[in-house]
Amino acid sequence: MKNYKGDPRLINARFKSSCCNCEAEIRKGESAYYWPHGKMIFCLVCGEPEFREFVSMAADENAYNGSGNPY
C-alpha cells in the first residue's frame, strides 16, 4: 500500500499530549495514532477503530485500481 504525507499513522509521542476524543493523557514515548490533516492525536483505544477503517479503505482503493491484492 502506498503511503501519502497526510495518511494517519501510529507514532511514538515526542511530547506529553492528550487524546482528542477521550482526553486521556498520552505521555512522551507512548504509542498513539496521529492524523496529520487535522493535527489530531488519539490514544490507542480511541484511534484503533478509525485507523483500521482507514487501512481497510486504502486497501480497497488499491484493489479497485488494480494495484493491490484483493485476497
Buried (B, 14 or more C-beta within 10 A) or exposed (E): EEEEEEBBEEEEBEEEBBBBBEEBEBEEEBEBBBBEEEEBBBBBEBBEEBBEEBEEEBBEEBEEEEEBEEE
